[in-house]
């Protein structure tokens, strides 16, 4: 017997989660079926969303430096020269891109899930990379030079706009090589890949 409002709420939420899971699980059946075509659609759309998200991130960051109104909050970020924590960066990225994550579901469930999860994966990776470059840039092993770190260190307004990757800086001619690492970075105490602000 349900006595309190809290108990009723827990019961309703439990039923909603159970029903939602069953519905979601049925929608996933084509994806996890033995048909290779469905898996390939998922994988291709995951990769496409990951790469496209990095492209959008590059251009939005570049636009923040070109337009005073759009870049107002970003200028404050440059003054403070610190990230807001991996979780808050991630939520900002997802919130800004959420509308672009959903329309692909109109094509198919596999395509929609691939696109959605690829975009979310890049948002998580980029939020981590952003915070890492503010706090522990020597651990950014996947780039020859941590572009976002040098972007801030040298107060660059026309170069090195990538956060998670430097591909687009190379492609669009905004990659600028600077001395890296300097004595400042090599003399920092050794820290791990996960030693950073998470929230």
TIVO-2410 file (N, C-alpha, C; in nm, 3 decimals):
# residues 199
REC num residu      c1      c2      c3 atome chaine
REC   1      X   0.084  -0.118   0.000     N      A
REC   1      X   0.000   0.000   0.000    CA      A
REC   1      X   0.088   0.124   0.000     C      A
REC   2      X   0.057   0.219  -0.089     N      A
REC   2      X   0.134   0.342  -0.102    CA      A
REC   2      X   0.078   0.445  -0.006     C      A
REC   3      X   0.166   0.499   0.080     N      A
REC   3      X   0.121   0.590   0.184    CA      A
REC   3      X   0.154   0.737   0.156     C      A
REC   4      X   0.275   0.768   0.120     N      A
REC   4      X   0.315   0.908   0.110    CA      A
REC   4      X   0.326   0.952  -0.036     C      A
REC   5      X   0.331   1.082  -0.054     N      A
REC   5      X   0.350   1.138  -0.188    CA      A
REC   5      X   0.483   1.093  -0.246     C      A
REC   6      X   0.584   1.082  -0.160     N      A
REC   6      X   0.715   1.037  -0.205    CA      A
REC   6      X   0.707   0.893  -0.258     C      A
REC   7      X   0.636   0.805  -0.185     N      A
REC   7      X   0.619   0.667  -0.230    CA      A
REC   7      X   0.546   0.661  -0.365     C      A
REC   8      X   0.442   0.743  -0.378     N      A
REC   8      X   0.367   0.747  -0.505    CA      A
REC   8      X   0.457   0.793  -0.619     C      A
REC   9      X   0.537   0.896  -0.592     N      A
REC   9      X   0.628   0.948  -0.694    CA      A
REC   9      X   0.730   0.842  -0.733     C      A
REC  10      X   0.786   0.772  -0.636     N      A
REC  10      X   0.881   0.665  -0.667    CA      A
REC  10      X   0.817   0.555  -0.750     C      A
REC  11      X   0.695   0.520  -0.718     N      A
REC  11      X   0.624   0.417  -0.794    CA      A
REC  11      X   0.600   0.462  -0.938     C      A
REC  12      X   0.554   0.585  -0.955     N      A
REC  12      X   0.530   0.638  -1.089    CA      A
REC  12      X   0.660   0.645  -1.169     C      A
REC  13      X   0.767   0.693  -1.107     N      A
REC  13      X   0.896   0.702  -1.176    CA      A
REC  13      X   0.948   0.563  -1.212     C      A
REC  14      X   0.934   0.468  -1.122     N      A
REC  14      X   0.978   0.331  -1.151    CA      A
REC  14      X   0.902   0.272  -1.269     C      A
REC  15      X   0.770   0.293  -1.271     N      A
REC  15      X   0.691   0.245  -1.385    CA      A
REC  15      X   0.731   0.314  -1.514     C      A
REC  16      X   0.753   0.445  -1.508     N      A
REC  16      X   0.792   0.520  -1.627    CA      A
REC  16      X   0.926   0.471  -1.681     C      A
REC  17      X   1.020   0.447  -1.589     N      A
REC  17      X   1.152   0.397  -1.632    CA      A
REC  17      X   1.138   0.259  -1.693     C      A
REC  18      X   1.060   0.173  -1.631     N      A
REC  18      X   1.040   0.038  -1.682    CA      A
REC  18      X   0.975   0.040  -1.819     C      A
REC  19      X   0.868   0.118  -1.834     N      A
REC  19      X   0.800   0.128  -1.964    CA      A
REC  19      X   0.890   0.193  -2.068     C      A
REC  20      X   0.961   0.297  -2.027     N      A
REC  20      X   1.054   0.364  -2.119    CA      A
REC  20      X   1.165   0.271  -2.164     C      A
REC  21      X   1.219   0.193  -2.071     N      A
REC  21      X   1.324   0.099  -2.105    CA      A
REC  21      X   1.273  -0.005  -2.204     C      A
REC  22      X   1.154  -0.061  -2.178     N      A
REC  22      X   1.099  -0.162  -2.269    CA      A
REC  22      X   1.076  -0.104  -2.407     C      A
REC  23      X   1.023   0.018  -2.413     N      A
REC  23      X   1.000   0.082  -2.542    CA      A
REC  23      X   1.132   0.109  -2.613     C      A
REC  24      X   1.230   0.162  -2.537     N      A
REC  24      X   1.361   0.193  -2.593    CA      A
REC  24      X   1.430   0.066  -2.640     C      A
REC  25      X   1.418  -0.040  -2.561     N      A
REC  25      X   1.480  -0.167  -2.594    CA      A
REC  25      X   1.420  -0.224  -2.723     C      A
REC  26      X   1.287  -0.209  -2.741     N      A
REC  26      X   1.224  -0.256  -2.865    CA      A
REC  26      X   1.273  -0.175  -2.983     C      A
REC  27      X   1.293  -0.044  -2.964     N      A
REC  27      X   1.344   0.041  -3.072    CA      A
REC  27      X   1.486   0.002  -3.109     C      A
REC  28      X   1.561  -0.052  -3.014     N      A
REC  28      X   1.699  -0.089  -3.041    CA      A
REC  28      X   1.711  -0.225  -3.112     C      A
REC  29      X   1.605  -0.302  -3.115     N      A
REC  29      X   1.615  -0.435  -3.174    CA      A
REC  29      X   1.670  -0.434  -3.316     C      A
REC  30      X   1.627  -0.340  -3.404     N      A
REC  30      X   1.687  -0.341  -3.538    CA      A
REC  30      X   1.837  -0.313  -3.535     C      A
REC  31      X   1.881  -0.233  -3.439     N      A
REC  31      X   2.022  -0.198  -3.431    CA      A
REC  31      X   2.107  -0.317  -3.388     C      A
REC  32      X   2.057  -0.394  -3.295     N      A
REC  32      X   2.135  -0.506  -3.245    CA      A
REC  32      X   2.101  -0.636  -3.317     C      A
REC  33      X   2.028  -0.626  -3.424     N      A
REC  33      X   1.995  -0.746  -3.500    CA      A
REC  33      X   2.119  -0.795  -3.573     C      A
REC  34      X   2.107  -0.908  -3.637     N      A
REC  34      X   2.223  -0.966  -3.705    CA      A
REC  34      X   2.247  -0.901  -3.842     C      A
REC  35      X   2.164  -0.806  -3.882     N      A
REC  35      X   2.184  -0.741  -4.012    CA      A
REC  35      X   2.302  -0.646  -4.007     C      A
REC  36      X   2.407  -0.672  -4.086     N      A
REC  36      X   2.524  -0.586  -4.086    CA      A
REC  36      X   2.493  -0.443  -4.134     C      A
REC  37      X   2.392  -0.431  -4.221     N      A
REC  37      X   2.357  -0.299  -4.275    CA      A
REC  37      X   2.320  -0.201  -4.164     C      A
REC  38      X   2.240  -0.247  -4.067     N      A
REC  38      X   2.199  -0.160  -3.957    CA      A
REC  38      X   2.317  -0.117  -3.871     C      A
REC  39      X   2.408  -0.209  -3.845     N      A
REC  39      X   2.527  -0.177  -3.767    CA      A
REC  39      X   2.616  -0.079  -3.841     C      A
REC  40      X   2.628  -0.095  -3.971     N      A
REC  40      X   2.712  -0.004  -4.050    CA      A
REC  40      X   2.654   0.137  -4.051     C      A
REC  41      X   2.523   0.148  -4.062     N      A
REC  41      X   2.459   0.280  -4.058    CA      A
REC  41      X   2.490   0.347  -3.924     C      A
REC  42      X   2.475   0.271  -3.817     N      A
REC  42      X   2.503   0.324  -3.683    CA      A
REC  42      X   2.649   0.372  -3.674     C      A
REC  43      X   2.742   0.288  -3.715     N      A
REC  43      X   2.886   0.320  -3.705    CA      A
REC  43      X   2.921   0.440  -3.792     C      A
REC  44      X   2.873   0.442  -3.915     N      A
REC  44      X   2.904   0.555  -4.005    CA      A
REC  44      X   2.848   0.686  -3.952     C      A
REC  45      X   2.726   0.683  -3.900     N      A
REC  45      X   2.666   0.806  -3.847    CA      A
REC  45      X   2.733   0.849  -3.717     C      A
REC  46      X   2.778   0.755  -3.637     N      A
REC  46      X   2.853   0.788  -3.515    CA      A
REC  46      X   2.981   0.864  -3.552     C      A
REC  47      X   3.056   0.810  -3.647     N      A
REC  47      X   3.181   0.873  -3.690    CA      A
REC  47      X   3.153   1.009  -3.753     C      A
REC  48      X   3.051   1.015  -3.839     N      A
REC  48      X   3.016   1.142  -3.905    CA      A
REC  48      X   2.980   1.250  -3.804     C      A
REC  49      X   2.902   1.213  -3.703     N      A
REC  49      X   2.863   1.310  -3.600    CA      A
REC  49      X   2.982   1.355  -3.518     C      A
REC  50      X   3.073   1.265  -3.488     N      A
REC  50      X   3.193   1.298  -3.411    CA      A
REC  50      X   3.276   1.401  -3.488     C      A
REC  51      X   3.300   1.374  -3.616     N      A
REC  51      X   3.381   1.464  -3.699    CA      A
REC  51      X   3.307   1.596  -3.722     C      A
REC  52      X   3.178   1.589  -3.754     N      A
REC  52      X   3.100   1.711  -3.777    CA      A
REC  52      X   3.095   1.798  -3.652     C      A
REC  53      X   3.083   1.738  -3.536     N      A
REC  53      X   3.082   1.815  -3.411    CA      A
REC  53      X   3.212   1.890  -3.391     C      A
REC  54      X   3.324   1.828  -3.427     N      A
REC  54      X   3.452   1.898  -3.414    CA      A
REC  54      X   3.459   2.016  -3.511     C      A
REC  55      X   3.400   2.000  -3.629     N      A
REC  55      X   3.394   2.106  -3.730    CA      A
REC  55      X   3.310   2.224  -3.679     C      A
REC  56      X   3.194   2.194  -3.624     N      A
REC  56      X   3.106   2.299  -3.569    CA      A
REC  56      X   3.173   2.370  -3.453     C      A
REC  57      X   3.234   2.294  -3.366     N      A
REC  57      X   3.305   2.352  -3.250    CA      A
REC  57      X   3.412   2.451  -3.297     C      A
REC  58      X   3.491   2.413  -3.397     N      A
REC  58      X   3.596   2.499  -3.451    CA      A
REC  58      X   3.535   2.631  -3.500     C      A
REC  59      X   3.429   2.622  -3.581     N      A
REC  59      X   3.372   2.744  -3.639    CA      A
REC  59      X   3.300   2.830  -3.536     C      A
REC  60      X   3.238   2.769  -3.439     N      A
REC  60      X   3.173   2.850  -3.334    CA      A
REC  60      X   3.279   2.923  -3.252     C      A
REC  61      X   3.388   2.853  -3.219     N      A
REC  61      X   3.495   2.918  -3.145    CA      A
REC  61      X   3.555   3.032  -3.227     C      A
REC  62      X   3.574   3.007  -3.354     N      A
REC  62      X   3.629   3.112  -3.442    CA      A
REC  62      X   3.533   3.231  -3.451     C      A
REC  63      X   3.405   3.203  -3.460     N      A
REC  63      X   3.304   3.309  -3.464    CA      A
REC  63      X   3.303   3.391  -3.335     C      A
REC  64      X   3.326   3.326  -3.222     N      A
REC  64      X   3.331   3.396  -3.094    CA      A
REC  64      X   3.444   3.500  -3.091     C      A
REC  65      X   3.546   3.477  -3.169     N      A
REC  65      X   3.657   3.573  -3.175    CA      A
REC  65      X   3.633   3.680  -3.281     C      A
REC  66      X   3.541   3.657  -3.371     N      A
REC  66      X   3.516   3.752  -3.479    CA      A
REC  66      X   3.400   3.846  -3.449     C      A
REC  67      X   3.308   3.805  -3.361     N      A
REC  67      X   3.188   3.883  -3.336    CA      A
REC  67      X   3.180   3.919  -3.188     C      A
REC  68      X   3.181   4.049  -3.158     N      A
REC  68      X   3.183   4.095  -3.018    CA      A
REC  68      X   3.059   4.051  -2.940     C      A
REC  69      X   2.942   4.055  -3.003     N      A
REC  69      X   2.819   4.019  -2.932    CA      A
REC  69      X   2.815   3.869  -2.900     C      A
REC  70      X   2.848   3.789  -2.999     N      A
REC  70      X   2.846   3.644  -2.978    CA      A
REC  70      X   2.958   3.603  -2.882     C      A
REC  71      X   3.072   3.672  -2.888     N      A
REC  71      X   3.187   3.633  -2.809    CA      A
REC  71      X   3.199   3.699  -2.673     C      A
REC  72      X   3.096   3.765  -2.626     N      A
REC  72      X   3.104   3.837  -2.499    CA      A
REC  72      X   3.141   3.744  -2.382     C      A
REC  73      X   3.071   3.635  -2.367     N      A
REC  73      X   3.100   3.539  -2.259    CA      A
REC  73      X   3.237   3.476  -2.280     C      A
REC  74      X   3.275   3.458  -2.406     N      A
REC  74      X   3.403   3.397  -2.437    CA      A
REC  74      X   3.520   3.488  -2.397     C      A
REC  75      X   3.503   3.617  -2.414     N      A
REC  75      X   3.608   3.710  -2.372    CA      A
REC  75      X   3.630   3.699  -2.221     C      A
REC  76      X   3.525   3.679  -2.145     N      A
REC  76      X   3.539   3.659  -2.001    CA      A
REC  76      X   3.617   3.530  -1.973     C      A
REC  77      X   3.591   3.427  -2.052     N      A
REC  77      X   3.665   3.301  -2.040    CA      A
REC  77      X   3.814   3.325  -2.063     C      A
REC  78      X   3.848   3.409  -2.160     N      A
REC  78      X   3.989   3.441  -2.184    CA      A
REC  78      X   4.049   3.519  -2.068     C      A
REC  79      X   3.973   3.610  -2.011     N      A
REC  79      X   4.024   3.687  -1.896    CA      A
REC  79      X   4.052   3.595  -1.777     C      A
REC  80      X   3.962   3.503  -1.749     N      A
REC  80      X   3.979   3.411  -1.636    CA      A
REC  80      X   4.081   3.301  -1.667     C      A
REC  81      X   4.089   3.262  -1.793     N      A
REC  81      X   4.178   3.155  -1.840    CA      A
REC  81      X   4.163   3.027  -1.758     C      A
REC  82      X   4.039   2.984  -1.741     N      A
REC  82      X   4.012   2.859  -1.672    CA      A
REC  82      X   3.885   2.796  -1.729     C      A
REC  83      X   3.879   2.665  -1.725     N      A
REC  83      X   3.757   2.596  -1.765    CA      A
REC  83      X   3.658   2.595  -1.650     C      A
REC  84      X   3.535   2.558  -1.681     N      A
REC  84      X   3.432   2.554  -1.577    CA      A
REC  84      X   3.412   2.415  -1.519     C      A
REC  85      X   3.495   2.320  -1.559     N      A
REC  85      X   3.482   2.182  -1.516    CA      A
REC  85      X   3.426   2.097  -1.628     C      A
REC  86      X   3.469   1.973  -1.636     N      A
REC  86      X   3.429   1.885  -1.746    CA      A
REC  86      X   3.278   1.873  -1.757     C      A
REC  87      X   3.209   1.849  -1.646     N      A
REC  87      X   3.064   1.830  -1.649    CA      A
REC  87      X   2.993   1.954  -1.704     C      A
REC  88      X   3.030   2.073  -1.656     N      A
REC  88      X   2.961   2.195  -1.699    CA      A
REC  88      X   2.993   2.229  -1.843     C      A
REC  89      X   3.116   2.203  -1.886     N      A
REC  89      X   3.151   2.222  -2.029    CA      A
REC  89      X   3.065   2.128  -2.114     C      A
REC  90      X   3.059   2.002  -2.073     N      A
REC  90      X   2.981   1.902  -2.146    CA      A
REC  90      X   2.835   1.945  -2.159     C      A
REC  91      X   2.776   1.988  -2.048     N      A
REC  91      X   2.635   2.029  -2.051    CA      A
REC  91      X   2.616   2.150  -2.142     C      A
REC  92      X   2.709   2.245  -2.141     N      A
REC  92      X   2.701   2.360  -2.233    CA      A
REC  92      X   2.704   2.314  -2.379     C      A
REC  93      X   2.793   2.221  -2.410     N      A
REC  93      X   2.806   2.174  -2.548    CA      A
REC  93      X   2.680   2.100  -2.593     C      A
REC  94      X   2.629   2.013  -2.507     N      A
REC  94      X   2.508   1.936  -2.542    CA      A
REC  94      X   2.388   2.028  -2.555     C      A
REC  95      X   2.374   2.121  -2.461     N      A
REC  95      X   2.262   2.216  -2.464    CA      A
REC  95      X   2.263   2.297  -2.594     C      A
REC  96      X   2.383   2.339  -2.635     N      A
REC  96      X   2.394   2.419  -2.757    CA      A
REC  96      X   2.368   2.340  -2.884     C      A
REC  97      X   2.390   2.210  -2.881     N      A
REC  97      X   2.379   2.129  -3.002    CA      A
REC  97      X   2.260   2.033  -3.003     C      A
REC  98      X   2.181   2.033  -2.898     N      A
REC  98      X   2.077   1.932  -2.884    CA      A
REC  98      X   1.980   1.928  -3.003     C      A
REC  99      X   1.938   2.043  -3.051     N      A
REC  99      X   1.842   2.046  -3.163    CA      A
REC  99      X   1.899   1.980  -3.288     C      A
REC 100      X   2.029   1.989  -3.307     N      A
REC 100      X   2.092   1.927  -3.426    CA      A
REC 100      X   2.112   1.777  -3.409     C      A
REC 101      X   2.094   1.727  -3.288     N      A
REC 101      X   2.115   1.585  -3.263    CA      A
REC 101      X   1.994   1.500  -3.298     C      A
REC 102      X   1.876   1.558  -3.301     N      A
REC 102      X   1.753   1.479  -3.312    CA      A
REC 102      X   1.698   1.455  -3.453     C      A
REC 103      X   1.710   1.547  -3.548     N      A
REC 103      X   1.644   1.526  -3.678    CA      A
REC 103      X   1.684   1.399  -3.751     C      A
REC 104      X   1.803   1.347  -3.726     N      A
REC 104      X   1.848   1.227  -3.797    CA      A
REC 104      X   1.763   1.106  -3.761     C      A
REC 105      X   1.691   1.111  -3.648     N      A
REC 105      X   1.599   1.003  -3.614    CA      A
REC 105      X   1.488   0.990  -3.717     C      A
REC 106      X   1.462   1.096  -3.793     N      A
REC 106      X   1.361   1.089  -3.899    CA      A
REC 106      X   1.405   0.996  -4.011     C      A
REC 107      X   1.534   0.975  -4.026     N      A
REC 107      X   1.585   0.883  -4.127    CA      A
REC 107      X   1.565   0.739  -4.082     C      A
REC 108      X   1.615   0.709  -3.961     N      A
REC 108      X   1.596   0.576  -3.903    CA      A
REC 108      X   1.645   0.579  -3.759     C      A
REC 109      X   1.606   0.477  -3.684     N      A
REC 109      X   1.651   0.466  -3.545    CA      A
REC 109      X   1.802   0.447  -3.541     C      A
REC 110      X   1.854   0.361  -3.630     N      A
REC 110      X   1.999   0.335  -3.631    CA      A
REC 110      X   2.076   0.463  -3.660     C      A
REC 111      X   2.032   0.536  -3.762     N      A
REC 111      X   2.100   0.660  -3.799    CA      A
REC 111      X   2.090   0.762  -3.686     C      A
REC 112      X   1.971   0.774  -3.627     N      A
REC 112      X   1.951   0.869  -3.518    CA      A
REC 112      X   2.037   0.838  -3.397     C      A
REC 113      X   2.041   0.710  -3.359     N      A
REC 113      X   2.124   0.672  -3.244    CA      A
REC 113      X   2.272   0.692  -3.272     C      A
REC 114      X   2.314   0.656  -3.392     N      A
REC 114      X   2.455   0.676  -3.428    CA      A
REC 114      X   2.493   0.823  -3.421     C      A
REC 115      X   2.408   0.908  -3.481     N      A
REC 115      X   2.435   1.053  -3.483    CA      A
REC 115      X   2.432   1.110  -3.341     C      A
REC 116      X   2.329   1.075  -3.265     N      A
REC 116      X   2.315   1.126  -3.128    CA      A
REC 116      X   2.434   1.086  -3.042     C      A
REC 117      X   2.468   0.957  -3.044     N      A
REC 117      X   2.578   0.909  -2.958    CA      A
REC 117      X   2.714   0.960  -3.006     C      A
REC 118      X   2.732   0.978  -3.137     N      A
REC 118      X   2.856   1.036  -3.188    CA      A
REC 118      X   2.873   1.179  -3.143     C      A
REC 119      X   2.764   1.257  -3.148     N      A
REC 119      X   2.769   1.397  -3.105    CA      A
REC 119      X   2.792   1.406  -2.954     C      A
REC 120      X   2.727   1.320  -2.878     N      A
REC 120      X   2.746   1.320  -2.733    CA      A
REC 120      X   2.888   1.276  -2.698     C      A
REC 121      X   2.939   1.176  -2.770     N      A
REC 121      X   3.076   1.130  -2.745    CA      A
REC 121      X   3.176   1.243  -2.771     C      A
REC 122      X   3.154   1.318  -2.880     N      A
REC 122      X   3.247   1.429  -2.906    CA      A
REC 122      X   3.233   1.538  -2.800     C      A
REC 123      X   3.112   1.567  -2.758     N      A
REC 123      X   3.092   1.668  -2.653    CA      A
REC 123      X   3.166   1.628  -2.526     C      A
REC 124      X   3.159   1.501  -2.488     N      A
REC 124      X   3.229   1.454  -2.368    CA      A
REC 124      X   3.380   1.462  -2.387     C      A
REC 125      X   3.426   1.416  -2.502     N      A
REC 125      X   3.570   1.422  -2.531    CA      A
REC 125      X   3.620   1.566  -2.533     C      A
REC 126      X   3.546   1.654  -2.597     N      A
REC 126      X   3.587   1.794  -2.608    CA      A
REC 126      X   3.585   1.864  -2.472     C      A
REC 127      X   3.486   1.834  -2.390     N      A
REC 127      X   3.480   1.894  -2.256    CA      A
REC 127      X   3.600   1.850  -2.174     C      A
REC 128      X   3.636   1.722  -2.186     N      A
REC 128      X   3.755   1.672  -2.117    CA      A
REC 128      X   3.881   1.739  -2.171     C      A
REC 129      X   3.894   1.745  -2.304     N      A
REC 129      X   4.012   1.805  -2.367    CA      A
REC 129      X   4.026   1.952  -2.329     C      A
REC 130      X   3.915   2.022  -2.325     N      A
REC 130      X   3.916   2.164  -2.289    CA      A
REC 130      X   3.968   2.183  -2.147     C      A
REC 131      X   3.913   2.107  -2.053     N      A
REC 131      X   3.955   2.121  -1.915    CA      A
REC 131      X   4.100   2.076  -1.897     C      A
REC 132      X   4.137   1.969  -1.965     N      A
REC 132      X   4.273   1.918  -1.956    CA      A
REC 132      X   4.374   2.023  -2.003     C      A
REC 133      X   4.342   2.092  -2.111     N      A
REC 133      X   4.435   2.192  -2.164    CA      A
REC 133      X   4.445   2.315  -2.074     C      A
REC 134      X   4.344   2.341  -1.996     N      A
REC 134      X   4.353   2.451  -1.900    CA      A
REC 134      X   4.432   2.412  -1.775     C      A
REC 135      X   4.427   2.285  -1.738     N      A
REC 135      X   4.487   2.244  -1.611    CA      A
REC 135      X   4.612   2.159  -1.623     C      A
REC 136      X   4.621   2.080  -1.729     N      A
REC 136      X   4.730   1.983  -1.737    CA      A
REC 136      X   4.765   1.957  -1.885     C      A
REC 137      X   4.805   2.062  -1.959     N      A
REC 137      X   4.819   2.050  -2.105    CA      A
REC 137      X   4.924   1.951  -2.153     C      A
REC 138      X   5.020   1.918  -2.070     N      A
REC 138      X   5.122   1.822  -2.114    CA      A
REC 138      X   5.064   1.682  -2.133     C      A
REC 139      X   4.946   1.656  -2.080     N      A
REC 139      X   4.881   1.525  -2.094    CA      A
REC 139      X   4.796   1.515  -2.221     C      A
REC 140      X   4.793   1.619  -2.300     N      A
REC 140      X   4.713   1.620  -2.423    CA      A
REC 140      X   4.794   1.552  -2.534     C      A
REC 141      X   4.812   1.420  -2.522     N      A
REC 141      X   4.904   1.343  -2.605    CA      A
REC 141      X   4.861   1.329  -2.751     C      A
REC 142      X   4.735   1.348  -2.783     N      A
REC 142      X   4.685   1.322  -2.918    CA      A
REC 142      X   4.709   1.439  -3.013     C      A
REC 143      X   4.761   1.550  -2.961     N      A
REC 143      X   4.798   1.662  -3.047    CA      A
REC 143      X   4.946   1.692  -3.025     C      A
REC 144      X   5.014   1.730  -3.132     N      A
REC 144      X   5.155   1.765  -3.123    CA      A
REC 144      X   5.174   1.882  -3.027     C      A
REC 145      X   5.081   1.975  -3.031     N      A
REC 145      X   5.081   2.094  -2.945    CA      A
REC 145      X   4.937   2.115  -2.900     C      A
REC 146      X   4.911   2.131  -2.771     N      A
REC 146      X   4.772   2.151  -2.725    CA      A
REC 146      X   4.722   2.289  -2.768     C      A
REC 147      X   4.650   2.293  -2.880     N      A
REC 147      X   4.615   2.420  -2.944    CA      A
REC 147      X   4.535   2.513  -2.855     C      A
REC 148      X   4.446   2.460  -2.774     N      A
REC 148      X   4.366   2.549  -2.690    CA      A
REC 148      X   4.451   2.610  -2.579     C      A
REC 149      X   4.544   2.534  -2.528     N      A
REC 149      X   4.633   2.587  -2.426    CA      A
REC 149      X   4.716   2.703  -2.481     C      A
REC 150      X   4.778   2.684  -2.597     N      A
REC 150      X   4.861   2.793  -2.653    CA      A
REC 150      X   4.775   2.909  -2.701     C      A
REC 151      X   4.653   2.878  -2.742     N      A
REC 151      X   4.556   2.982  -2.780    CA      A
REC 151      X   4.536   3.079  -2.664     C      A
REC 152      X   4.524   3.025  -2.543     N      A
REC 152      X   4.507   3.108  -2.424    CA      A
REC 152      X   4.640   3.168  -2.377     C      A
REC 153      X   4.743   3.087  -2.372     N      A
REC 153      X   4.872   3.133  -2.319    CA      A
REC 153      X   4.923   3.254  -2.396     C      A
REC 154      X   4.906   3.252  -2.528     N      A
REC 154      X   4.957   3.361  -2.613    CA      A
REC 154      X   4.846   3.457  -2.654     C      A
REC 155      X   4.731   3.447  -2.589     N      A
REC 155      X   4.617   3.534  -2.615    CA      A
REC 155      X   4.589   3.549  -2.765     C      A
REC 156      X   4.574   3.436  -2.831     N      A
REC 156      X   4.554   3.434  -2.977    CA      A
REC 156      X   4.409   3.463  -3.010     C      A
REC 157      X   4.388   3.554  -3.106     N      A
REC 157      X   4.253   3.587  -3.151    CA      A
REC 157      X   4.229   3.545  -3.296     C      A
REC 158      X   4.336   3.498  -3.364     N      A
REC 158      X   4.322   3.460  -3.504    CA      A
REC 158      X   4.380   3.322  -3.533     C      A
REC 159      X   4.420   3.249  -3.429     N      A
REC 159      X   4.486   3.119  -3.450    CA      A
REC 159      X   4.444   3.018  -3.345     C      A
REC 160      X   4.461   2.890  -3.382     N      A
REC 160      X   4.445   2.776  -3.292    CA      A
REC 160      X   4.310   2.776  -3.220     C      A
REC 161      X   4.204   2.753  -3.299     N      A
REC 161      X   4.068   2.755  -3.246    CA      A
REC 161      X   4.017   2.618  -3.202     C      A
REC 162      X   4.088   2.512  -3.235     N      A
REC 162      X   4.043   2.379  -3.196    CA      A
REC 162      X   4.041   2.362  -3.045     C      A
REC 163      X   3.952   2.277  -2.998     N      A
REC 163      X   3.949   2.244  -2.855    CA      A
REC 163      X   3.992   2.098  -2.837     C      A
REC 164      X   3.918   2.008  -2.898     N      A
REC 164      X   3.948   1.867  -2.884    CA      A
REC 164      X   4.048   1.817  -2.987     C      A
REC 165      X   4.047   1.877  -3.104     N      A
REC 165      X   4.136   1.835  -3.213    CA      A
REC 165      X   4.191   1.959  -3.284     C      A
REC 166      X   4.299   1.938  -3.358     N      A
REC 166      X   4.360   2.050  -3.431    CA      A
REC 166      X   4.343   2.038  -3.583     C      A
REC 167      X   4.263   1.940  -3.627     N      A
REC 167      X   4.246   1.914  -3.771    CA      A
REC 167      X   4.204   2.039  -3.847     C      A
REC 168      X   4.101   2.103  -3.796     N      A
REC 168      X   4.040   2.214  -3.870    CA      A
REC 168      X   4.133   2.335  -3.873     C      A
REC 169      X   4.215   2.355  -3.772     N      A
REC 169      X   4.315   2.462  -3.776    CA      A
REC 169      X   4.413   2.437  -3.890     C      A
REC 170      X   4.453   2.312  -3.907     N      A
REC 170      X   4.543   2.278  -4.018    CA      A
REC 170      X   4.474   2.301  -4.152     C      A
REC 171      X   4.351   2.253  -4.164     N      A
REC 171      X   4.278   2.263  -4.292    CA      A
REC 171      X   4.250   2.408  -4.330     C      A
REC 172      X   4.209   2.491  -4.235     N      A
REC 172      X   4.168   2.629  -4.266    CA      A
REC 172      X   4.279   2.732  -4.244     C      A
REC 173      X   4.402   2.686  -4.221     N      A
REC 173      X   4.516   2.776  -4.214    CA      A
REC 173      X   4.526   2.860  -4.087     C      A
REC 174      X   4.462   2.818  -3.980     N      A
REC 174      X   4.469   2.895  -3.855    CA      A
REC 174      X   4.563   2.830  -3.753     C      A
REC 175      X   4.627   2.721  -3.792     N      A
REC 175      X   4.721   2.655  -3.701    CA      A
REC 175      X   4.849   2.738  -3.697     C      A
REC 176      X   4.890   2.775  -3.578     N      A
REC 176      X   5.012   2.854  -3.561    CA      A
REC 176      X   5.102   2.783  -3.462     C      A
REC 177      X   5.221   2.746  -3.507     N      A
REC 177      X   5.316   2.676  -3.423    CA      A
REC 177      X   5.384   2.777  -3.331     C      A
REC 178      X   5.391   2.744  -3.205     N      A
REC 178      X   5.467   2.822  -3.107    CA      A
REC 178      X   5.554   2.723  -3.030     C      A
REC 179      X   5.649   2.775  -2.955     N      A
REC 179      X   5.736   2.688  -2.878    CA      A
REC 179      X   5.651   2.607  -2.779     C      A
REC 180      X   5.669   2.476  -2.786     N      A
REC 180      X   5.596   2.384  -2.698    CA      A
REC 180      X   5.674   2.256  -2.680     C      A
REC 181      X   5.689   2.207  -2.564     N      A
REC 181      X   5.661   2.272  -2.436    CA      A
REC 181      X   5.775   2.365  -2.397     C      A
REC 182      X   5.745   2.462  -2.318     N      A
REC 182      X   5.846   2.554  -2.267    CA      A
REC 182      X   5.889   2.507  -2.129     C      A
REC 183      X   5.986   2.575  -2.072     N      A
REC 183      X   6.031   2.540  -1.937    CA      A
REC 183      X   5.916   2.547  -1.836     C      A
REC 184      X   5.826   2.641  -1.860     N      A
REC 184      X   5.711   2.656  -1.769    CA      A
REC 184      X   5.632   2.525  -1.759     C      A
REC 185      X   5.603   2.462  -1.873     N      A
REC 185      X   5.523   2.339  -1.873    CA      A
REC 185      X   5.605   2.218  -1.825     C      A
REC 186      X   5.731   2.211  -1.865     N      A
REC 186      X   5.811   2.093  -1.826    CA      A
REC 186      X   5.847   2.094  -1.678     C      A
REC 187      X   5.843   2.211  -1.614     N      A
REC 187      X   5.874   2.220  -1.471    CA      A
REC 187      X   5.752   2.203  -1.381     C      A
REC 188      X   5.635   2.186  -1.442     N      A
REC 188      X   5.513   2.162  -1.363    CA      A
REC 188      X   5.523   2.025  -1.296     C      A
REC 189      X   5.467   2.010  -1.176     N      A
REC 189      X   5.467   1.877  -1.112    CA      A
REC 189      X   5.386   1.777  -1.195     C      A
REC 190      X   5.431   1.654  -1.195     N      A
REC 190      X   5.363   1.548  -1.271    CA      A
REC 190      X   5.226   1.520  -1.212     C      A
REC 191      X   5.123   1.518  -1.300     N      A
REC 191      X   4.986   1.486  -1.259    CA      A
REC 191      X   4.929   1.386  -1.358     C      A
REC 192      X   4.825   1.317  -1.317     N      A
REC 192      X   4.763   1.216  -1.402    CA      A
REC 192      X   4.664   1.276  -1.501     C      A
REC 193      X   4.617   1.191  -1.592     N      A
REC 193      X   4.522   1.232  -1.696    CA      A
REC 193      X   4.386   1.271  -1.639     C      A
REC 194      X   4.355   1.222  -1.523     N      A
REC 194      X   4.224   1.249  -1.464    CA      A
REC 194      X   4.230   1.349  -1.349     C      A
REC 195      X   4.348   1.404  -1.326     N      A
REC 195      X   4.365   1.501  -1.218    CA      A
REC 195      X   4.328   1.639  -1.271     C      A
REC 196      X   4.199   1.667  -1.268     N      A
REC 196      X   4.149   1.796  -1.314    CA      A
REC 196      X   4.012   1.819  -1.254     C      A
REC 197      X   3.961   1.937  -1.275     N      A
REC 197      X   3.830   1.974  -1.220    CA      A
REC 197      X   3.719   1.910  -1.302     C      A
REC 198      X   3.638   1.827  -1.239     N      A
REC 198      X   3.532   1.756  -1.310    CA      A
REC 198      X   3.400   1.830  -1.302     C      A
REC 199      X   3.375   1.913  -1.200     N      A
REC 199      X   3.252   1.994  -1.189    CA      A
REC 199      X   3.282   2.123  -1.121     C      A
***
